[in-house]
């Protein structure tokens, strides 16, 4: 703007000087050559011509200076635009690099998380397989113990029935019996009472054990329900179809042993499927990561080489 103002001012000075020179030439044309004013007007014209030449030179210099400054300004603007374009290009390249790295990290993280979750589910299935087997063995053991106790109790009752008539014969008078038979009767009764008391305590202990087994069986049912829910979620995630007659649809028509066997078979089947799904997901994740790296390395090389 300053250079433009200097050029404008120089042009105005040149134009005013040209007007003055024109007036002097008009007067010089009207004056006779032998007049005294002719010499003065000629001298004034000469001075005006020199002044016009000086002003025209300054005007040309001002225009050159303006042109040079405009060229410098254009070069500065062009350089600024180039820097801005280069900065935008670098930002775009780094954003692409960050996106690729973020995608790779996301794939690796999701693969690791899925693998950990499937491993935990597999461990839970293994524990669930061990649970029904141990509970079934405990139920059979306590059932056999209970049957043996019932048999012992029956034998004891038969023995008591055979001992009581022997201790108290029918012909004996209760008021006139001798001391030996009373001692024998009281001793036999004490033995019978002690045996009955011991058997009652053993029966109570067996009842407590059976109550504990019932509680464990209820806990196992709850854990099986939980495993069933988790298995449903896992099957929906890995897109596996639920087979007919699976763990979650087993009816109670076959009894507890048949239900437990069906549970074990279904858990084994699901374990195999989960192992296959884990291996397949690992292969897919590895292939996807290798493909992403194979694509990203040439792109990064080209971008960095271009920068």
Secondary structure, DSSP 8 states (H G I E B T S, - for coil): -HHHHHHHHHHHHHHHHHHHHHHHHHHHHHS-TTSHHHHHHHHHHHHHHHHHHHHHHHHHHHHHHHHHHHHHHHHHHHHHHHHHHHHHHHHHHHHHHHHHHHHHHHHHHHHHHHHHHHHHHHHHHHHHHHHHHHHHHHHHHHHHHHHHHHHHHHHHHHHHHHHHHHHS-TT--TTT--HHHHHHHHHHHHHHHHHHHHHHHHHHHHHHHHHHHHHHHHHHHHHHHHHHHHHHHHHHHHT----TT-GGG--GGGHHHHHHHHHHHHHHHHHHHHHHHHHHHHHHHHHHHHHHHHHHHHHHHHHHHH-
